[in-house]
């Protein structure tokens, strides 16, 4: 029983060590926010829809749900001909916030299912 627990813990630690992401660019069109995130780790990231996305003014951000038709929600697409989030592959996340963006400082934080995260603060003028 204890060897199974040790094996499971070791696998989780290895997964965290091999997983890394980096937000490489954030942009907006005044209504939607576009976030390009690169897998800079050494393992594939699965279950992208279980990723947590936080967005909003730096002092008042909120968690954005995946999918839907009523804002706020987010969706993603692979850049290039990719169909899996393997090492060196970039995805583009589109965040549909609750309303138009006003001039402010905004925070985007991405947390993949195993807890690895990256965040970026940027300004809308």
C-alpha positions as CSV (number, residue, x, y, z in Angstrom):
1,X,0.0,0.0,0.0
2,X,2.7,2.5,0.9
3,X,4.8,1.7,-2.3
4,X,1.7,2.7,-4.3
5,X,1.5,6.0,-2.5
6,X,5.2,6.6,-3.0
7,X,4.9,5.8,-6.7
8,X,1.9,8.1,-7.1
9,X,3.7,10.9,-5.2
10,X,6.8,10.5,-7.3
11,X,4.8,10.6,-10.5
12,X,3.1,13.9,-9.4
13,X,6.5,15.4,-8.5
14,X,7.9,14.4,-11.9
15,X,4.9,15.9,-13.7
16,X,5.4,19.2,-11.9
17,X,9.1,19.2,-12.6
18,X,8.6,18.5,-16.3
19,X,5.8,21.1,-16.7
20,X,6.5,24.7,-17.5
21,X,4.5,27.4,-19.3
22,X,5.3,31.0,-20.3
23,X,2.9,33.7,-21.3
24,X,4.7,35.2,-24.2
25,X,2.3,37.8,-25.4
26,X,-1.0,39.5,-24.4
27,X,-3.0,41.7,-26.6
28,X,-6.6,43.0,-26.9
29,X,-8.9,44.6,-29.4
30,X,-10.8,46.6,-26.7
31,X,-13.4,43.8,-26.3
32,X,-11.5,40.5,-26.2
33,X,-8.1,39.6,-24.7
34,X,-5.7,37.3,-26.5
35,X,-3.0,35.4,-24.6
36,X,-0.3,33.3,-26.2
37,X,1.1,30.7,-23.9
38,X,4.0,28.5,-24.8
39,X,4.7,25.0,-23.3
40,X,8.4,25.4,-22.3
41,X,8.5,22.2,-20.3
42,X,9.5,18.7,-21.3
43,X,6.1,17.1,-21.2
44,X,2.7,17.4,-22.9
45,X,0.0,19.4,-21.1
46,X,-3.3,17.6,-21.1
47,X,-6.8,18.6,-20.2
48,X,-6.3,22.2,-21.3
49,X,-10.0,23.0,-20.5
50,X,-9.2,22.3,-16.8
51,X,-6.7,25.2,-16.8
52,X,-7.6,28.1,-14.5
53,X,-7.6,31.5,-16.1
54,X,-7.7,34.6,-13.9
55,X,-8.2,38.0,-15.5
56,X,-9.0,41.6,-14.6
57,X,-7.7,44.8,-13.2
58,X,-4.7,44.1,-11.1
59,X,-6.6,44.9,-7.9
60,X,-9.9,43.2,-8.9
61,X,-9.3,40.1,-11.0
62,X,-11.6,37.1,-11.3
63,X,-11.6,33.5,-12.4
64,X,-12.9,33.0,-16.0
65,X,-14.7,29.8,-16.9
66,X,-13.8,27.7,-19.9
67,X,-16.3,27.7,-22.7
68,X,-19.8,29.0,-22.9
69,X,-21.6,31.7,-24.7
70,X,-22.2,34.3,-22.1
71,X,-19.1,36.3,-20.9
72,X,-16.9,35.9,-19.1
73,X,-15.5,32.8,-20.6
74,X,-12.4,31.7,-22.4
75,X,-11.5,29.3,-25.3
76,X,-8.3,28.2,-26.9
77,X,-6.8,27.2,-30.2
78,X,-3.4,25.7,-31.1
79,X,-1.1,27.8,-33.2
80,X,0.2,26.2,-36.4
81,X,-0.8,22.6,-37.3
82,X,-0.6,21.3,-33.8
83,X,-3.4,19.3,-32.1
84,X,-1.7,18.7,-28.7
85,X,0.0,21.0,-26.3
86,X,3.4,19.4,-26.5
87,X,6.8,20.9,-25.6
88,X,7.5,24.1,-27.7
89,X,3.9,24.4,-28.9
90,X,2.0,27.7,-28.3
91,X,-1.7,28.0,-27.7
92,X,-3.8,31.2,-28.1
93,X,-6.3,31.8,-25.4
94,X,-9.2,34.2,-26.2
95,X,-10.8,35.7,-23.1
96,X,-14.2,37.2,-23.5
97,X,-14.6,39.5,-20.5
98,X,-17.8,40.9,-19.2
99,X,-17.4,44.2,-20.9
100,X,-15.2,46.5,-22.9
101,X,-11.8,47.1,-21.4
102,X,-11.1,50.5,-19.9
103,X,-7.7,52.0,-19.5
104,X,-6.1,50.2,-16.5
105,X,-3.5,47.7,-15.5
106,X,-4.7,44.2,-16.0
107,X,-3.4,40.8,-14.7
108,X,-3.6,37.5,-16.6
109,X,-2.7,34.4,-14.7
110,X,-2.8,30.9,-16.2
111,X,-2.7,27.8,-13.9
112,X,-2.4,24.4,-15.7
113,X,-4.1,21.4,-14.0
114,X,-1.0,20.3,-12.0
115,X,-0.7,23.7,-10.4
116,X,2.2,25.2,-12.5
117,X,1.4,28.8,-13.4
118,X,2.6,32.0,-15.1
119,X,1.2,35.5,-14.9
120,X,1.6,38.8,-16.6
121,X,0.5,42.3,-15.8
122,X,0.0,44.6,-18.8
123,X,-1.6,48.0,-19.4
124,X,-4.5,49.1,-21.6
125,X,-4.3,52.7,-22.6
